[in-house]
Protein backbone atom coordinates (compact mmCIF):
# COMPACT_ATOMS: atom_id res chain seq x y z
CA UNK A 1 0.00 0.00 0.00
CA UNK A 2 1.57 3.26 -1.05
CA UNK A 3 1.13 6.79 0.30
CA UNK A 4 -1.53 7.75 -2.26
CA UNK A 5 -3.73 4.81 -1.17
CA UNK A 6 -3.38 5.82 2.48
CA UNK A 7 -4.35 9.41 1.70
CA UNK A 8 -7.35 8.19 -0.28
CA UNK A 9 -8.46 5.98 2.61
CA UNK A 10 -8.05 8.83 5.10
CA UNK A 11 -10.10 11.10 2.86
CA UNK A 12 -12.80 8.44 2.58
CA UNK A 13 -12.94 8.08 6.36
CA UNK A 14 -13.09 11.85 6.82
CA UNK A 15 -15.98 12.07 4.39
CA UNK A 16 -17.83 9.61 6.67
CA UNK A 17 -17.14 11.87 9.65
CA UNK A 18 -14.35 9.75 11.15
CA UNK A 19 -11.07 11.44 12.00
CA UNK A 20 -7.90 10.22 13.66
CA UNK A 21 -7.18 11.59 17.14
CA UNK A 22 -4.29 14.01 17.63
CA UNK A 23 -1.07 12.83 19.26
CA UNK A 24 -1.90 15.00 22.29
CA UNK A 25 -5.20 13.15 22.69
CA UNK A 26 -3.55 9.73 22.41
CA UNK A 27 -0.86 10.66 24.95
CA UNK A 28 -3.49 12.01 27.35
CA UNK A 29 -5.66 8.92 27.01
CA UNK A 30 -2.70 6.64 27.70
CA UNK A 31 -1.45 8.70 30.67
CA UNK A 32 -4.87 8.96 32.33
CA UNK A 33 -5.52 5.28 31.61
CA UNK A 34 -2.28 4.29 33.33
CA UNK A 35 -3.10 6.54 36.28
CA UNK A 36 -6.53 4.90 36.39
CA UNK A 37 -5.00 1.44 36.54
CA UNK A 38 -2.79 2.50 39.43
CA UNK A 39 -5.68 4.14 41.28
CA UNK A 40 -7.89 1.09 40.77
CA UNK A 41 -5.21 -1.27 42.08
CA UNK A 42 -4.55 0.96 45.08
CA UNK A 43 -8.28 1.19 45.84
CA UNK A 44 -8.56 -2.58 45.66
CA UNK A 45 -5.54 -3.05 47.93
CA UNK A 46 -6.87 -0.70 50.64
CA UNK A 47 -10.51 -1.80 50.14
CA UNK A 48 -11.90 1.62 49.17
CA UNK A 49 -14.74 1.30 46.65
CA UNK A 50 -14.85 5.03 45.81
CA UNK A 51 -11.15 4.98 44.91
CA UNK A 52 -11.69 1.91 42.73
CA UNK A 53 -14.56 3.62 40.90
CA UNK A 54 -12.47 6.74 40.34
CA UNK A 55 -9.81 4.46 38.82
CA UNK A 56 -12.39 2.87 36.55
CA UNK A 57 -13.61 6.33 35.53
CA UNK A 58 -10.05 7.41 34.70
CA UNK A 59 -9.57 4.32 32.56
CA UNK A 60 -12.86 4.54 30.64
CA UNK A 61 -13.78 8.21 30.20
CA UNK A 62 -11.44 8.78 27.20
CA UNK A 63 -13.78 6.55 25.19
CA UNK A 64 -16.66 8.99 25.79
CA UNK A 65 -14.77 12.28 25.27
CA UNK A 66 -13.69 13.36 21.81
CA UNK A 67 -12.24 16.84 22.39
CA UNK A 68 -8.61 16.98 23.51
CA UNK A 69 -9.12 19.95 25.85
CA UNK A 70 -12.06 18.18 27.50
CA UNK A 71 -9.97 15.01 27.92
CA UNK A 72 -7.40 16.95 29.94
CA UNK A 73 -9.98 18.91 31.97
CA UNK A 74 -11.93 15.80 32.98
CA UNK A 75 -8.73 13.82 33.60
CA UNK A 76 -7.30 16.51 35.86
CA UNK A 77 -10.64 16.82 37.69
CA UNK A 78 -10.72 13.07 38.31
CA UNK A 79 -7.11 13.15 39.52
CA UNK A 80 -8.04 15.94 41.96
CA UNK A 81 -10.97 13.80 43.13
CA UNK A 82 -8.56 10.90 43.74
CA UNK A 83 -6.27 13.21 45.72
CA UNK A 84 -9.19 14.46 47.86
CA UNK A 85 -10.44 10.90 48.36
CA UNK A 86 -7.27 9.77 50.05
GUTORTI-903266 format. One record per residue (C-alpha): x, y, z; residue number from 1. Coordinates in pm, 1 decimal. Each point is the difference from the previous one (the first is absolute). Example, Ala and Ser with C-alpha at 12.3 -4.5 7.8 and 13.67 -1.06 7.14 Angstrom:
REM residues 2
<pt px="1230.0" py="-450.0" pz="780.0" pos="1"/>
<pt px="137.0" py="344.0" pz="-66.0" pos="2"/>
This chain:
REM residues 86
<pt px="0.0" py="0.0" pz="0.0" pos="1"/>
<pt px="157.4" py="326.4" pz="-104.6" pos="2"/>
<pt px="-44.0" py="352.8" pz="134.5" pos="3"/>
<pt px="-266.5" py="95.5" pz="-255.9" pos="4"/>
<pt px="-220.0" py="-293.6" pz="108.5" pos="5"/>
<pt px="35.0" py="101.3" pz="365.5" pos="6"/>
<pt px="-97.2" py="358.5" pz="-77.8" pos="7"/>
<pt px="-299.7" py="-122.0" pz="-198.7" pos="8"/>
<pt px="-111.5" py="-221.3" pz="289.8" pos="9"/>
<pt px="41.6" py="285.0" pz="248.7" pos="10"/>
<pt px="-205.4" py="227.7" pz="-224.0" pos="11"/>
<pt px="-270.0" py="-266.4" pz="-28.4" pos="12"/>
<pt px="-13.5" py="-36.3" pz="378.9" pos="13"/>
<pt px="-14.9" py="377.5" pz="46.0" pos="14"/>
<pt px="-289.7" py="21.6" pz="-244.0" pos="15"/>
<pt px="-184.4" py="-245.9" pz="228.4" pos="16"/>
<pt px="68.4" py="225.9" pz="298.1" pos="17"/>
<pt px="279.3" py="-211.5" pz="149.7" pos="18"/>
<pt px="328.0" py="168.8" pz="85.5" pos="19"/>
<pt px="316.7" py="-122.1" pz="166.2" pos="20"/>
<pt px="72.5" py="137.4" pz="347.3" pos="21"/>
<pt px="288.7" py="241.4" pz="49.1" pos="22"/>
<pt px="322.0" py="-117.9" pz="163.0" pos="23"/>
<pt px="-82.9" py="217.5" pz="303.6" pos="24"/>
<pt px="-330.3" py="-185.3" pz="39.2" pos="25"/>
<pt px="165.1" py="-341.5" pz="-27.2" pos="26"/>
<pt px="269.1" py="92.3" pz="253.9" pos="27"/>
<pt px="-262.7" py="135.4" pz="240.1" pos="28"/>
<pt px="-217.2" py="-308.9" pz="-34.2" pos="29"/>
<pt px="296.3" py="-228.8" pz="69.0" pos="30"/>
<pt px="124.5" py="206.0" pz="296.4" pos="31"/>
<pt px="-341.6" py="26.3" pz="166.2" pos="32"/>
<pt px="-65.4" py="-368.0" pz="-72.0" pos="33"/>
<pt px="323.9" py="-98.9" pz="172.2" pos="34"/>
<pt px="-81.5" py="225.4" pz="295.3" pos="35"/>
<pt px="-342.7" py="-164.0" pz="11.0" pos="36"/>
<pt px="152.2" py="-346.8" pz="14.8" pos="37"/>
<pt px="221.5" py="106.2" pz="289.2" pos="38"/>
<pt px="-288.8" py="164.8" pz="184.8" pos="39"/>
<pt px="-221.1" py="-305.8" pz="-51.2" pos="40"/>
<pt px="267.5" py="-236.2" pz="131.1" pos="41"/>
<pt px="66.2" py="223.4" pz="300.1" pos="42"/>
<pt px="-372.7" py="23.3" pz="75.6" pos="43"/>
<pt px="-28.0" py="-377.1" pz="-18.1" pos="44"/>
<pt px="302.1" py="-46.8" pz="227.4" pos="45"/>
<pt px="-133.0" py="234.9" pz="270.9" pos="46"/>
<pt px="-364.5" py="-110.4" pz="-49.6" pos="47"/>
<pt px="-138.7" py="342.4" pz="-96.9" pos="48"/>
<pt px="-284.6" py="-32.1" pz="-252.0" pos="49"/>
<pt px="-10.2" py="372.8" pz="-84.3" pos="50"/>
<pt px="369.5" py="-4.6" pz="-90.4" pos="51"/>
<pt px="-53.4" py="-307.1" pz="-217.4" pos="52"/>
<pt px="-287.8" py="170.6" pz="-183.8" pos="53"/>
<pt px="209.6" py="311.9" pz="-55.4" pos="54"/>
<pt px="265.4" py="-227.3" pz="-151.8" pos="55"/>
<pt px="-258.0" py="-159.4" pz="-227.5" pos="56"/>
<pt px="-121.4" py="346.2" pz="-101.8" pos="57"/>
<pt px="355.8" py="107.8" pz="-82.8" pos="58"/>
<pt px="47.6" py="-308.5" pz="-214.2" pos="59"/>
<pt px="-328.1" py="21.9" pz="-191.8" pos="60"/>
<pt px="-92.6" py="366.5" pz="-44.3" pos="61"/>
<pt px="234.0" py="57.6" pz="-299.8" pos="62"/>
<pt px="-234.0" py="-223.9" pz="-201.6" pos="63"/>
<pt px="-287.4" py="244.4" pz="60.4" pos="64"/>
<pt px="188.7" py="328.6" pz="-52.0" pos="65"/>
<pt px="107.5" py="108.3" pz="-346.0" pos="66"/>
<pt px="145.1" py="348.5" pz="58.6" pos="67"/>
<pt px="363.5" py="13.4" pz="111.9" pos="68"/>
<pt px="-51.4" py="296.8" pz="233.5" pos="69"/>
<pt px="-293.5" py="-176.5" pz="165.5" pos="70"/>
<pt px="208.4" py="-316.6" pz="41.5" pos="71"/>
<pt px="256.8" py="193.7" pz="202.4" pos="72"/>
<pt px="-257.5" py="196.2" pz="202.4" pos="73"/>
<pt px="-194.9" py="-311.7" pz="101.1" pos="74"/>
<pt px="319.4" py="-197.8" pz="62.5" pos="75"/>
<pt px="143.2" py="268.9" pz="225.9" pos="76"/>
<pt px="-334.2" py="30.9" pz="183.2" pos="77"/>
<pt px="-7.3" py="-374.9" pz="61.3" pos="78"/>
<pt px="360.7" py="8.0" pz="121.4" pos="79"/>
<pt px="-92.7" py="279.0" pz="243.9" pos="80"/>
<pt px="-292.8" py="-213.5" pz="117.4" pos="81"/>
<pt px="240.2" py="-290.2" pz="60.3" pos="82"/>
<pt px="229.2" py="230.7" pz="198.6" pos="83"/>
<pt px="-291.6" py="124.8" pz="213.5" pos="84"/>
<pt px="-125.2" py="-355.7" pz="50.0" pos="85"/>
<pt px="317.0" py="-113.2" pz="168.9" pos="86"/>
